Amino acid sequence: MTPPWVDRLFGQQSTLFYQVTLAGQVFIQQWTCHDDEDGGLHRLTFRAVIDQRVAGWGSGRICSDGELLCTSALDPVRYCQRSQGNLVQQLDFGTEQVAILLPDGSTQQVDRAGARFLVDSTFPATMALIYASLADENTAAADLNLKLKVFLVPSLVTVPYETWPSSDAETAAGRWHCTSHRSEVLLDAAGVMQVARVPDAGVEATLCRDAPPMPDWQDFPRSDRPPPVYRMPSGAGFRLEDVEIDGPVTPIGGSLSIPAGPGPFPAVLFIGGSGTHDRHGIAGDIDIGSHEIMDDLAEHGFLGLRFDTRGAGSTRLGADALDRGLASDIADARACLAWLVARPEAAGQPLFLIGHSQGATIALALAGEPAAGPGVQGVVLMAAMGRDLDQILADQILVQGRKLGLSPQQIEAQQADAHTLAQLVRSGQAWDGEQVPHHLLAAFRTPTWYKAFLDYPATGLIRRVNCPILLCQGGADFQISPTRDAGPLLAAARDAGRDCRYLFFPDLDHLFKRSAGQSSLEEYQLPRPVDPVFLARLRAWLASRAGLKA
C-alpha cells in the first residue's frame, strides 16, 4: 500500500523541486524523486546544485546528493550524503543509536535520542517529507501542531522541533506556521510545504511545479579550476621527509623539511588554523599558503615540521571526532612539538613556534606551559584572536551580512544569537532543549568547541609566555581585527613585561596574501602567493634569534 505522503508529494509530478534563495538570489536548486524498494522500504534520492558565490563561500557551483532509505512511516534506516561525488557521511539508524561512517572510513556512534525523522538543510525536501507524512488526510493544515524530535544531519545531533499555526497568516495558498527554530513554513490544505523561510538569515525555499529536469551526475557543474596541489619548489635547497607522529588519540601525519647541509638546524613547528587542512595548508579548493612559509624557512636553514589536521592527509579523525575542542588540538600540537624536539637534526638548537589564526592560540598555550621551558626561543602569532569568540563572530556576521545584502535588523538578530549562545556556554547550563533555544541547540552538537575558546583567552595566555613574541596582523583581514584583537594582545604582553614586537601589513588579508580592499571568503579561493615582504620580515625575525643570516 502506498503511504499517503507519497501521493501528496509525488502524485502529480515524479520529481519534487525546491528553489532556495538567499537575500533574494538563487542559492540552491534541489530535486527529489521517490522509488519503492524491496523489503517494504522506500528510496528517496535528493540532488542539489549550490551556488557558493551567493553565500560568499567561493567562486563556483558545487553539486550534492543524498539517498534515504526509510519505512512507510518515514522512519530513517540509512542515509548517505555526497558532495561532488565524494562521500561526506553515511548514517545507519538503529532504535537507540545512529552509526556514522565518516569520510576517513572510521565509524562513530551517537544517541538517536528519540529522533523520529532526519533533516538535512541542503535538501529542503527532507522537511517537506515530515509535514506531508504528519498531515492527516482529515485534518486541515491550519490545525497542524507538531512537537517532536528530529536528527539534524549537518550537526549530527537530535533536537526538539515544534510548530504551531500562525494566528493571522492564512492565505489562499494555505496557512503559515511558526517553528521553534525561528523559521516559518507555508503549508497548503493537504500539508504540502509550499514555502519555508528563515527570516533572520534571509533564506527562503519555494516549491516550484515547473521543475527543470533532475540532473545526472555527468550534468552537474564542475569547477573550472583544478584543486590546489602542493609541489616542491623547482631546485629546492631542502628535502621533505614524510613522517608519522604518535598522537594522543590518533597518529598524526606530517612532513619534516630538512635544509641542505650537515645540521643540526634551528627548528620551527607550524600550527595551522581551524578546520580541516593538510600539512601544506590546502583545504579543499583553498590554498592557505602555509607551505610557502615553511619552504621559505627551509631554504634559509630552518628545520620545519608541518602536520595534517584531523581528517586531512594521513591523519584520521580520531575517536573524539564528534566532541573535539581546542584542548584536543593543543594535545595534538604538543605531541608534534615533543617529536620535533627529539629529532637529532634539531639537537641543541633554538626552537620556534608559528601559529596561524586558531593555531596562534595553540602556540601561545604551548609556549606558556612549564614543559616548554627554555626550549622554545620564540613564538610567532599570525592573525591571532585577542577577543572572546562571540565578539569576533559578531564582527564577521556584520561583514558577511552586509556583503550578502541582509538588512540591519537581520544582522542584529544574528549577532544577538551569537551573544546569547556565548552566555549560555559561559553559564554551564545543560545543553538540552529545556535550557537552550532550539535554533541555537541546532548550531552546535555540543558546546565543547565553543567553550574551549572561553577557557583559553589569548590575552591571558600571552602573559605566561617568557620567550620573545612576534605578533603579525594584516589590515585587510575581515576575520581578525588589528585594533580589537592585535591591539589588546600587544597591550597584554607589554603590560606583563614580555618581549613582543608587532608587525602590521596594511594590504594583507587573513592568509597574509595581498588583497584589494577588505578581503572575503571568495578571494581565498583565488591563486595568490603569500606576500614576499611578510616572508622576508618573518624570516629576519627568526634568523636574528637563531643566529642565522636572514
NUSE-166732 format. One record per residue (C-alpha): residue in one letter; x, y, z; residue number from 1. Coordinates in pm, 1 decimal, always signed. Layout:
<recs>
   rest         px         py         pz    nr
      a          X          Y          Z   NUM
...
</recs>
This chain:
<recs>
   rest         px         py         pz    nr
      m       +0.0       +0.0       +0.0     1
      t     +135.5     +340.2      -98.5     2
      p     +182.7     +573.4     +200.7     3
      p      -24.0     +895.6     +189.4     4
      w     +287.6    +1114.8     +185.8     5
      v     +395.2     +961.2     -145.4     6
      d      +66.4    +1057.5     -308.9     7
      r      +73.6    +1405.6     -156.3     8
      l     +422.0    +1490.0     -276.9     9
      f     +464.6    +1280.6     -591.7    10
      g     +109.0    +1218.9     -706.5    11
      q     +105.2    +1498.7     -964.7    12
      q     +473.0    +1502.2    -1057.5    13
      s     +750.4    +1246.7    -1036.4    14
      t    +1004.7    +1499.3     -908.3    15
      l     +974.3    +1746.7     -623.0    16
      f    +1168.4    +2067.4     -686.7    17
      y    +1252.9    +2345.0     -439.7    18
      q    +1440.3    +2661.7     -521.0    19
      v    +1622.1    +2829.2     -232.3    20
      t    +1710.9    +3196.5     -235.8    21
      l    +1948.3    +3383.9       -8.2    22
      a    +1883.0    +3757.0      +20.1    23
      g    +1677.3    +3729.7     -298.6    24
      q    +1937.6    +3545.2     -508.6    25
      v    +1905.9    +3183.8     -620.6    26
      f    +2127.6    +2983.5     -387.7    27
      i    +2020.0    +2618.1     -417.3    28
      q    +1821.0    +2418.5     -673.9    29
      q    +1705.1    +2094.1     -516.9    30
      w    +1537.2    +1788.6     -671.5    31
      t    +1379.3    +1485.9     -500.8    32
      c    +1244.0    +1166.9     -653.2    33
      h    +1087.9     +859.0     -494.0    34
      d    +1124.8     +488.5     -572.5    35
      d     +985.8     +182.4     -399.6    36
      e    +1243.7      -52.4     -257.1    37
      d    +1224.2     -423.6     -184.8    38
      g    +1152.8     -530.7     +169.9    39
      g     +896.9     -259.9     +238.1    40
      l    +1147.1      +25.4     +230.8    41
      h    +1128.4     +340.0      +22.2    42
      r    +1419.8     +507.4     -153.9    43
      l    +1432.2     +885.0     -184.6    44
      t    +1702.1    +1047.3     -395.3    45
      f    +1799.8    +1410.4     -338.9    46
      r    +2015.7    +1623.8     -564.5    47
      a    +2116.1    +1987.8     -531.0    48
      v    +2322.9    +2243.0     -714.7    49
      i    +2461.1    +2503.5     -473.8    50
      d    +2592.5    +2838.4     -594.0    51
      q    +2867.3    +2918.2     -345.3    52
      r    +2904.3    +3271.6     -480.7    53
      v    +2563.2    +3369.3     -346.7    54
      a    +2662.5    +3274.9       +9.2    55
      g    +3008.4    +3425.7      -26.0    56
      w    +3171.3    +3085.1      +25.0    57
      g    +3357.5    +3050.1     -301.0    58
      s    +3378.7    +3115.7     -668.9    59
      g    +3161.6    +2848.7     -828.0    60
      r    +2883.3    +2592.5     -803.2    61
      i    +2903.1    +2253.3     -636.5    62
      c    +2676.7    +1951.8     -654.6    63
      s    +2549.0    +1748.4     -363.1    64
      d    +2331.8    +1440.8     -346.9    65
      g    +2171.8    +1227.0      -81.7    66
      e    +1985.8     +898.8      -60.4    67
      l    +1740.2     +799.6     +212.1    68
      l    +1609.3     +451.2     +275.9    69
      c    +1307.2     +468.4     +505.5    70
      t     +994.7     +286.3     +613.7    71
      s     +643.2     +379.2     +504.2    72
      a     +625.6     +596.5     +819.3    73
      l     +942.8     +781.7     +705.3    74
      d    +1142.9     +621.6     +984.9    75
      p    +1502.7     +653.9     +853.0    76
      v    +1704.6     +335.9     +804.0    77
      r    +2006.1     +456.2     +607.3    78
      y    +2109.7     +795.9     +474.4    79
      c    +2409.4     +875.9     +254.1    80
      q    +2532.7    +1220.2     +156.9    81
      r    +2791.0    +1306.5     -109.5    82
      s    +2945.8    +1627.8     -232.3    83
      q    +3099.2    +1644.7     -579.7    84
      g    +3068.9    +1265.6     -588.1    85
      n    +3267.2    +1213.0     -266.9    86
      l    +3112.1    +1053.1      +40.6    87
      v    +3052.8    +1306.5     +318.5    88
      q    +2892.4    +1061.4     +557.4    89
      q    +2665.8     +760.0     +585.4    90
      l    +2416.0     +724.9     +868.9    91
      d    +2267.1     +392.1     +977.4    92
      f    +1973.9     +432.8    +1215.1    93
      g    +1908.2     +182.9    +1489.8    94
      t    +1644.2     +201.4    +1758.8    95
      e    +1873.5     +370.7    +2011.3    96
      q    +2188.7     +465.7    +1818.6    97
      v    +2294.4     +620.3    +1489.9    98
      a    +2611.4     +474.6    +1336.8    99
      i    +2802.2     +736.0    +1138.8   100
      l    +3051.3     +635.5     +869.8   101
      l    +3285.9     +933.3     +828.3   102
      p    +3491.1    +1023.6     +518.2   103
      d    +3810.7     +868.6     +657.6   104
      g    +3635.4     +531.4     +690.9   105
      s    +3600.2     +546.9    +1068.7   106
      t    +3269.2     +493.5    +1246.4   107
      q    +3116.4     +689.6    +1534.0   108
      q    +2805.6     +613.8    +1737.7   109
      v    +2569.3     +881.7    +1869.7   110
      d    +2242.8     +856.0    +2059.3   111
      r    +1935.6     +871.3    +1842.8   112
      a    +1763.3    +1026.3    +2145.5   113
      g    +1412.7     +969.8    +2016.7   114
      a    +1457.9    +1128.0    +1674.9   115
      r    +1163.8    +1032.5    +1456.6   116
      f    +1286.3    +1189.0    +1131.7   117
      l    +1602.5    +1332.0     +981.5   118
      v    +1656.1    +1679.0     +834.4   119
      d    +1934.6    +1794.0     +603.7   120
      s    +1939.0    +2169.3     +542.8   121
      t    +2094.9    +2120.4     +198.0   122
      f    +1776.8    +1940.2      +92.0   123
      p    +1459.5    +2131.4     +198.5   124
      a    +1254.2    +1835.9      +78.0   125
      t    +1360.0    +1643.0     +390.0   126
      m    +1143.2    +1884.1     +587.9   127
      a     +860.8    +1869.8     +331.7   128
      l     +852.3    +1492.7     +378.5   129
      i     +792.4    +1532.3     +750.8   130
      y     +499.6    +1770.1     +706.3   131
      a     +343.1    +1554.5     +436.1   132
      s     +369.9    +1240.2     +648.7   133
      l     +217.9    +1404.1     +957.7   134
      a      -69.9    +1589.0     +791.8   135
      d     -365.4    +1356.6     +845.0   136
      e     -598.0    +1348.0     +543.5   137
      n     -889.3    +1456.4     +761.2   138
      t     -702.3    +1738.6     +935.7   139
      a     -662.0    +2083.2     +787.9   140
      a     -306.4    +2217.1     +765.5   141
      a     -418.5    +2508.6     +983.8   142
      d     -451.4    +2264.7    +1274.3   143
      l     -106.1    +2110.2    +1235.7   144
      n      +70.0    +2139.3    +1571.5   145
      l     +390.2    +1937.2    +1596.5   146
      k     +605.2    +1852.7    +1892.0   147
      l     +871.8    +1601.1    +1801.7   148
      k    +1245.1    +1535.9    +1773.4   149
      v    +1448.6    +1535.0    +1452.6   150
      f    +1803.1    +1427.8    +1373.7   151
      l    +1996.0    +1711.2    +1210.5   152
      v    +2242.9    +1578.4     +955.2   153
      p    +2476.4    +1884.0     +945.9   154
      s    +2543.1    +1879.3    +1321.6   155
      l    +2475.6    +1506.3    +1382.3   156
      v    +2250.9    +1573.5    +1679.0   157
      t    +1889.1    +1518.3    +1779.9   158
      v    +1699.7    +1836.1    +1866.2   159
      p    +1340.2    +1922.0    +1958.8   160
      y    +1127.2    +2062.0    +1679.2   161
      e     +790.7    +2228.8    +1737.7   162
      t     +546.4    +2404.4    +1504.8   163
      w     +220.9    +2589.9    +1554.1   164
      p      -13.7    +2767.8    +1313.1   165
      s      +23.2    +3141.7    +1290.5   166
      s     -295.1    +3310.4    +1406.6   167
      d     -303.5    +3582.0    +1141.6   168
      a     -126.6    +3439.3     +836.1   169
      e     -386.4    +3240.7     +642.6   170
      t     -356.5    +3284.1     +265.7   171
      a     -515.6    +3142.0      -45.4   172
      a     -216.1    +2908.1      -73.6   173
      g     -254.5    +2777.5     +281.0   174
      r     -156.8    +2865.0     +636.6   175
      w     +174.7    +2990.1     +769.5   176
      h     +323.9    +2804.6    +1064.4   177
      c     +590.9    +2919.3    +1307.8   178
      t     +860.7    +2684.0    +1437.4   179
      s    +1081.7    +2664.7    +1743.6   180
      h    +1379.8    +2705.5    +1509.6   181
      r    +1288.8    +3063.4    +1420.8   182
      s    +1162.8    +2961.2    +1078.1   183
      e     +823.5    +2994.2     +908.2   184
      v     +652.3    +2736.1     +688.0   185
      l     +359.0    +2774.4     +449.3   186
      l     +152.5    +2454.0     +423.4   187
      d     -135.3    +2400.1     +183.7   188
      a     -455.9    +2225.4     +286.2   189
      a     -300.8    +1883.5     +220.9   190
      g       +4.4    +1959.7     +432.6   191
      v     +244.0    +2008.9     +140.0   192
      m     +521.5    +2257.3     +215.6   193
      q     +490.7    +2543.9      -30.9   194
      v     +743.6    +2780.0     +127.8   195
      a     +991.3    +2757.7     +413.8   196
      r    +1187.2    +3060.6     +522.7   197
      v    +1431.9    +3173.8     +790.2   198
      p    +1371.8    +3550.0     +809.5   199
      d    +1681.4    +3634.6    +1018.0   200
      a    +1906.2    +3459.5     +765.3   201
      g    +1731.4    +3587.4     +451.9   202
      v    +1676.2    +3227.0     +332.3   203
      e    +1359.3    +3111.7     +155.4   204
      a    +1278.6    +2776.6      -10.8   205
      t     +986.8    +2769.1     -255.4   206
      l     +816.0    +2469.7     -414.9   207
      c     +815.5    +2505.9     -795.7   208
      r     +574.2    +2299.8    -1001.0   209
      d     +754.2    +2361.3    -1331.3   210
      a    +1080.1    +2194.9    -1239.7   211
      p    +1382.7    +2168.6    -1466.0   212
      p    +1489.1    +1808.6    -1533.1   213
      m    +1668.5    +1635.4    -1247.4   214
      p    +2035.1    +1634.4    -1349.0   215
      d    +2252.5    +1328.8    -1382.7   216
      w    +2593.7    +1332.4    -1220.2   217
      q    +2761.4    +1389.7    -1554.7   218
      d    +2547.1    +1701.6    -1597.4   219
      f    +2645.6    +1850.4    -1262.8   220
      p    +2865.6    +2157.6    -1274.7   221
      r    +3232.4    +2102.7    -1214.1   222
      s    +3485.9    +2356.3    -1102.2   223
      d    +3657.0    +2534.3    -1387.6   224
      r    +3974.2    +2540.3    -1177.3   225
      p    +4159.9    +2226.6    -1062.7   226
      p    +4200.9    +2193.6     -686.2   227
      p    +4532.8    +2320.1     -546.9   228
      v    +4810.8    +2066.5     -504.3   229
      y    +5140.0    +2113.2     -324.3   230
      r    +5455.1    +2080.3     -530.9   231
      m    +5806.3    +2131.8     -402.3   232
      p    +5972.0    +2441.4     -547.8   233
      s    +6187.1    +2375.5     -852.0   234
      g    +6550.9    +2339.3     -749.9   235
      a    +6462.8    +2335.7     -379.1   236
      g    +6756.8    +2356.4     -143.1   237
      f    +6591.3    +2124.8     +107.4   238
      r    +6425.8    +1785.3     +118.4   239
      l    +6095.6    +1668.2     +262.5   240
      e    +6062.2    +1358.1     +476.1   241
      d    +5711.6    +1227.1     +536.6   242
      v    +5668.5    +1121.3     +898.4   243
      e    +5408.2     +976.3    +1135.8   244
      i    +5383.2    +1102.6    +1492.1   245
      d    +5220.7     +918.8    +1782.4   246
      g    +4932.5    +1149.6    +1868.1   247
      p    +4728.2    +1133.0    +2189.5   248
      v    +4423.3     +999.8    +2002.3   249
      t    +4533.4     +903.0    +1651.4   250
      p    +4863.8     +900.1    +1458.7   251
      i    +4943.3    +1238.3    +1303.8   252
      g    +5083.7    +1262.1     +951.9   253
      g    +5340.3    +1528.7     +877.5   254
      s    +5639.8    +1634.2     +672.6   255
      l    +5979.0    +1738.8     +800.3   256
      s    +6155.8    +1996.2     +580.6   257
      i    +6530.6    +1942.6     +616.0   258
      p    +6773.0    +2207.2     +484.4   259
      a    +7080.7    +2116.9     +285.0   260
      g    +7394.2    +2075.4     +494.1   261
      p    +7510.3    +1871.4     +791.2   262
      g    +7295.0    +2032.4    +1061.5   263
      p    +7177.2    +2045.1    +1330.0   264
      f    +6938.1    +2329.1    +1249.0   265
      p    +6713.5    +2569.5    +1438.6   266
      a    +6364.3    +2421.4    +1421.6   267
      v    +6014.5    +2555.8    +1355.7   268
      l    +5678.2    +2391.7    +1427.6   269
      f    +5393.6    +2536.4    +1219.7   270
      i    +5044.6    +2515.4    +1372.6   271
      g    +4762.8    +2590.0    +1130.9   272
      g    +4420.2    +2737.6    +1193.9   273
      s    +4078.5    +2581.3    +1249.5   274
      g    +3912.5    +2343.2    +1010.1   275
      t    +4041.4    +2051.1     +808.7   276
      h    +4355.9    +2113.8     +605.6   277
      d    +4659.8    +1910.8     +516.6   278
      r    +5018.3    +1963.3     +625.8   279
      h    +5082.0    +2203.7     +338.8   280
      g    +4783.5    +2424.5     +419.3   281
      i    +4546.4    +2300.1     +148.2   282
      a    +4179.4    +2283.0     +246.3   283
      g    +3965.4    +2166.2      -44.4   284
      d    +3970.8    +2442.8     -304.2   285
      i    +4165.5    +2681.7      -80.0   286
      d    +4543.4    +2703.2      -65.9   287
      i    +4606.5    +2868.6     +269.8   288
      g    +4972.1    +2902.2     +177.5   289
      s    +5146.6    +2771.7     +488.4   290
      h    +5370.9    +2556.6     +268.4   291
      e    +5519.5    +2876.2     +125.0   292
      i    +5621.3    +2986.8     +474.1   293
      m    +5779.0    +2653.8     +564.8   294
      d    +5950.0    +2612.1     +226.9   295
      d    +6098.6    +2960.3     +253.8   296
      l    +6231.4    +2890.5     +602.4   297
      a    +6376.9    +2555.4     +491.6   298
      e    +6560.9    +2731.0     +208.5   299
      h    +6719.0    +2957.7     +470.5   300
      g    +6840.5    +2695.2     +713.6   301
      f    +6540.7    +2612.4     +937.4   302
      l    +6429.2    +2259.3    +1008.8   303
      g    +6049.3    +2258.9     +990.3   304
      l    +5759.8    +2035.2    +1087.1   305
      r    +5417.4    +2078.0     +927.5   306
      f    +5132.4    +1833.6    +1002.3   307
      d    +4787.8    +1727.6     +884.0   308
      t    +4496.0    +1834.5    +1099.1   309
      r    +4235.0    +1576.5    +1195.6   310
      g    +4062.9    +1428.0     +892.2   311
      a    +4316.4    +1561.3     +640.9   312
      g    +4604.2    +1390.3     +465.4   313
      s    +4703.7    +1076.9     +656.0   314
      t    +4565.8    +1192.9     +993.3   315
      r    +4237.6    +1023.7    +1079.4   316
      l    +3951.9    +1198.4    +1256.8   317
      g    +4003.3    +1001.9    +1578.3   318
      a    +3771.4     +858.4    +1840.9   319
      d    +3685.4    +1206.2    +1975.2   320
      a    +3586.5    +1341.1    +1631.9   321
      l    +3231.8    +1438.7    +1732.6   322
      d    +3324.2    +1604.5    +2061.6   323
      r    +3661.6    +1759.6    +1991.3   324
      g    +3757.2    +2101.1    +2119.0   325
      l    +4061.1    +2324.3    +2139.9   326
      a    +4214.6    +2107.4    +2413.1   327
      s    +4234.6    +1816.0    +2166.4   328
      d    +4407.2    +2033.3    +1906.6   329
      i    +4652.7    +2159.3    +2169.7   330
      a    +4729.5    +1799.2    +2265.3   331
      d    +4798.9    +1710.0    +1902.0   332
      a    +5032.0    +2008.1    +1861.4   333
      r    +5205.8    +1924.3    +2189.8   334
      a    +5281.2    +1573.7    +2058.5   335
      c    +5424.9    +1724.2    +1739.7   336
      l    +5639.3    +1965.2    +1940.9   337
      a    +5780.4    +1683.6    +2154.9   338
      w    +5855.1    +1481.2    +1843.2   339
      l    +6039.3    +1773.3    +1681.3   340
      v    +6244.6    +1842.4    +1994.3   341
      a    +6362.8    +1481.0    +1993.4   342
      r    +6485.5    +1486.5    +1633.2   343
      p    +6866.2    +1468.7    +1603.9   344
      e    +6856.6    +1735.3    +1329.8   345
      a    +6735.5    +1984.8    +1595.0   346
      a    +6967.2    +1877.9    +1877.3   347
      g    +7086.6    +2171.9    +2086.7   348
      q    +6932.1    +2429.3    +1853.8   349
      p    +6670.3    +2702.2    +1918.1   350
      l    +6309.5    +2601.8    +1868.6   351
      f    +6029.5    +2829.3    +1742.6   352
      l    +5652.0    +2806.2    +1713.8   353
      i    +5447.5    +2968.0    +1437.4   354
      g    +5071.4    +2970.4    +1489.8   355
      h    +4814.0    +3097.3    +1241.6   356
      s    +4461.8    +3204.4    +1346.5   357
      q    +4337.6    +2935.3    +1589.9   358
      g    +4689.6    +2794.0    +1568.2   359
      a    +4818.2    +3115.4    +1726.4   360
      t    +4608.1    +3043.8    +2036.1   361
      i    +4751.2    +2691.5    +2042.0   362
      a    +5106.5    +2825.0    +2003.8   363
      l    +5050.5    +3061.5    +2297.7   364
      a    +4916.0    +2777.3    +2511.8   365
      l    +5219.2    +2559.4    +2435.5   366
      a    +5475.3    +2838.4    +2477.6   367
      g    +5332.5    +2925.5    +2817.4   368
      e    +5341.7    +2571.9    +2954.5   369
      p    +5616.6    +2495.1    +3210.0   370
      a    +5724.5    +2198.3    +2996.1   371
      a    +5821.9    +2439.3    +2718.1   372
      g    +6090.7    +2577.2    +2949.4   373
      p    +6394.2    +2721.9    +2777.4   374
      g    +6340.0    +2504.8    +2467.2   375
      v    +6104.7    +2745.7    +2286.9   376
      q    +6307.2    +3051.3    +2189.7   377
      g    +6031.0    +3243.8    +2017.0   378
      v    +5667.2    +3231.0    +1910.5   379
      v    +5513.3    +3390.5    +1600.9   380
      l    +5144.8    +3479.0    +1606.2   381
      m    +4977.4    +3525.8    +1267.4   382
      a    +4625.8    +3679.2    +1281.4   383
      a    +4575.8    +3580.6    +1644.3   384
      m    +4243.6    +3617.0    +1827.2   385
      g    +4254.0    +3875.5    +2103.3   386
      r    +3886.1    +3881.8    +2198.8   387
      d    +3625.9    +3630.1    +2303.2   388
      l    +3482.8    +3422.4    +2021.0   389
      d    +3134.5    +3578.8    +2033.3   390
      q    +3280.6    +3925.8    +1974.2   391
      i    +3475.2    +3802.8    +1673.1   392
      l    +3169.6    +3621.8    +1537.4   393
      a    +2961.0    +3937.6    +1574.8   394
      d    +3207.4    +4130.7    +1357.5   395
      q    +3218.8    +3852.2    +1098.4   396
      i    +2837.9    +3840.7    +1090.2   397
      l    +2833.4    +4215.0    +1024.3   398
      v    +3084.9    +4197.1     +738.9   399
      q    +2926.6    +3891.8     +578.1   400
      g    +2570.7    +4017.9     +628.5   401
      r    +2644.5    +4348.2     +456.5   402
      k    +2812.7    +4164.7     +171.2   403
      l    +2506.9    +3941.8     +124.9   404
      g    +2271.2    +4239.8     +137.1   405
      l    +2095.2    +4147.9     +461.5   406
      s    +1904.5    +4419.2     +644.8   407
      p    +2039.4    +4578.7     +964.6   408
      q    +1763.2    +4400.4    +1156.2   409
      q    +1866.6    +4059.8    +1018.0   410
      i    +2230.5    +4124.7    +1102.5   411
      e    +2143.6    +4242.0    +1453.8   412
      a    +1931.1    +3930.5    +1512.6   413
      q    +2222.0    +3703.7    +1414.9   414
      q    +2462.4    +3899.9    +1633.4   415
      a    +2220.6    +3870.8    +1925.2   416
      d    +2214.6    +3493.2    +1874.2   417
      a    +2595.9    +3481.0    +1887.6   418
      h    +2590.1    +3673.8    +2214.5   419
      t    +2313.8    +3456.1    +2363.6   420
      l    +2497.5    +3140.5    +2264.8   421
      a    +2815.6    +3259.6    +2436.5   422
      q    +2623.5    +3346.1    +2751.5   423
      l    +2464.9    +3001.0    +2758.8   424
      v    +2804.6    +2832.5    +2720.6   425
      r    +2954.2    +3051.5    +2994.1   426
      s    +2666.6    +2971.1    +3227.1   427
      g    +2732.8    +2598.3    +3211.5   428
      q    +2363.8    +2523.0    +3166.5   429
      a    +2259.5    +2179.1    +3048.5   430
      w    +2289.0    +2155.5    +2671.0   431
      d    +1933.7    +2044.2    +2600.6   432
      g    +1600.7    +2169.4    +2473.4   433
      e    +1486.0    +2268.3    +2820.8   434
      q    +1773.3    +2514.8    +2870.6   435
      v    +1880.6    +2620.6    +2520.3   436
      p    +1654.6    +2767.3    +2247.7   437
      h    +1602.7    +2504.4    +1981.0   438
      h    +1750.4    +2708.4    +1695.8   439
      l    +2070.7    +2760.6    +1897.1   440
      l    +2081.4    +2398.4    +2006.9   441
      a    +2094.1    +2310.7    +1637.8   442
      a    +2404.2    +2522.4    +1582.4   443
      f    +2641.4    +2302.3    +1784.4   444
      r    +2629.2    +1931.5    +1860.0   445
      t    +2791.8    +2003.1    +2195.4   446
      p    +2932.6    +2323.3    +2348.6   447
      t    +3280.7    +2167.6    +2372.2   448
      w    +3437.8    +2354.1    +2080.6   449
      y    +3284.9    +2689.5    +2176.7   450
      k    +3364.3    +2657.5    +2547.2   451
      a    +3730.3    +2585.0    +2479.3   452
      f    +3786.4    +2932.6    +2338.5   453
      l    +3643.2    +3081.2    +2655.2   454
      d    +3878.3    +2861.2    +2859.6   455
      y    +4184.6    +2978.7    +2664.6   456
      p    +4165.5    +3361.2    +2648.0   457
      a    +4456.5    +3476.4    +2432.6   458
      t    +4525.2    +3788.3    +2640.2   459
      g    +4571.2    +3565.9    +2944.3   460
      l    +4785.5    +3313.7    +2759.8   461
      i    +5023.8    +3574.2    +2622.1   462
      r    +5108.7    +3691.5    +2974.2   463
      r    +5252.2    +3346.8    +3054.1   464
      v    +5493.1    +3338.7    +2760.4   465
      n    +5852.7    +3407.3    +2860.7   466
      c    +6017.2    +3389.5    +2517.0   467
      p    +6015.1    +3668.2    +2252.6   468
      i    +5689.6    +3710.3    +2061.8   469
      l    +5630.9    +3832.7    +1706.3   470
      l    +5271.9    +3949.0    +1653.3   471
      c    +5173.3    +3981.3    +1284.8   472
      q    +4847.1    +4123.2    +1152.7   473
      g    +4703.3    +4216.3     +814.3   474
      g    +4495.4    +4528.6     +764.6   475
      a    +4264.3    +4365.8     +507.0   476
      d    +4172.6    +4079.9     +740.3   477
      f    +3793.7    +4059.3     +783.1   478
      q    +3817.5    +3778.6    +1040.6   479
      i    +4063.0    +3927.3    +1290.2   480
      s    +4087.6    +4299.4    +1373.1   481
      p    +4413.9    +4494.5    +1407.3   482
      t    +4258.4    +4720.4    +1672.4   483
      r    +4029.6    +4479.1    +1860.1   484
      d    +4249.5    +4168.9    +1850.9   485
      a    +4613.7    +4256.5    +1786.3   486
      g    +4587.3    +4572.9    +1997.0   487
      p    +4474.1    +4402.1    +2320.2   488
      l    +4726.1    +4120.1    +2270.2   489
      l    +5011.8    +4365.6    +2232.2   490
      a    +4896.4    +4563.0    +2536.1   491
      a    +4864.0    +4248.3    +2749.3   492
      a    +5211.4    +4128.3    +2650.1   493
      r    +5377.8    +4459.3    +2724.1   494
      d    +5182.9    +4504.2    +3047.2   495
      a    +5327.5    +4169.9    +3158.9   496
      g    +5677.2    +4281.3    +3059.4   497
      r    +5705.2    +4044.3    +2764.7   498
      d    +5930.6    +4097.6    +2464.9   499
      c    +5665.2    +4146.4    +2195.9   500
      r    +5718.0    +4303.9    +1854.9   501
      y    +5423.7    +4399.6    +1634.9   502
      l    +5433.8    +4388.5    +1253.8   503
      f    +5137.3    +4538.7    +1069.0   504
      f    +5078.8    +4482.1     +696.6   505
      p    +4806.7    +4719.0     +573.4   506
      d    +4722.7    +4537.3     +246.7   507
      l    +4735.2    +4174.8     +362.5   508
      d    +4439.0    +3952.1     +447.5   509
      h    +4390.0    +3670.5     +699.3   510
      l    +4615.2    +3442.2     +491.1   511
      f    +4884.6    +3710.6     +467.0   512
      k    +4821.0    +3746.2      +98.2   513
      r    +4775.6    +4077.7      -77.2   514
      s    +4415.1    +4195.0     -110.3   515
      a    +4249.0    +4483.5     -290.0   516
      g    +4047.3    +4635.3       -4.6   517
      q    +3884.8    +4423.1     +263.6   518
      s    +3918.2    +4055.2     +179.4   519
      s    +3642.1    +3793.6     +151.6   520
      l    +3595.9    +3417.9     +153.6   521
      e    +3569.9    +3416.1     -226.1   522
      e    +3911.9    +3575.4     -251.2   523
      y    +4061.7    +3288.4      -50.1   524
      q    +3999.4    +3059.4     -347.0   525
      l    +4194.9    +3277.0     -587.7   526
      p    +4550.6    +3153.3     -651.7   527
      r    +4768.0    +3415.8     -480.0   528
      p    +5109.8    +3388.1     -314.8   529
      v    +5189.5    +3464.5      +46.2   530
      d    +5329.2    +3818.6      +46.1   531
      p    +5709.7    +3816.1       -4.5   532
      v    +5758.1    +4118.2     +222.9   533
      f    +5584.8    +3932.5     +504.4   534
      l    +5801.0    +3625.1     +439.5   535
      a    +6119.2    +3833.7     +448.0   536
      r    +6031.2    +4007.9     +773.7   537
      l    +5922.7    +3683.6     +938.5   538
      r    +6243.5    +3517.1     +827.9   539
      a    +6456.4    +3806.4     +951.0   540
      w    +6299.3    +3799.0    +1298.5   541
      l    +6351.3    +3424.2    +1333.0   542
      a    +6704.6    +3436.5    +1193.7   543
      s    +6809.6    +3710.9    +1434.5   544
      r    +6708.7    +3491.8    +1728.1   545
      a    +6854.7    +3173.7    +1581.6   546
      g    +7191.8    +3322.4    +1492.2   547
      l    +7138.5    +3280.0    +1116.1   548
      k    +7165.1    +3520.1     +827.4   549
      a    +6822.1    +3630.6     +701.8   550
</recs>
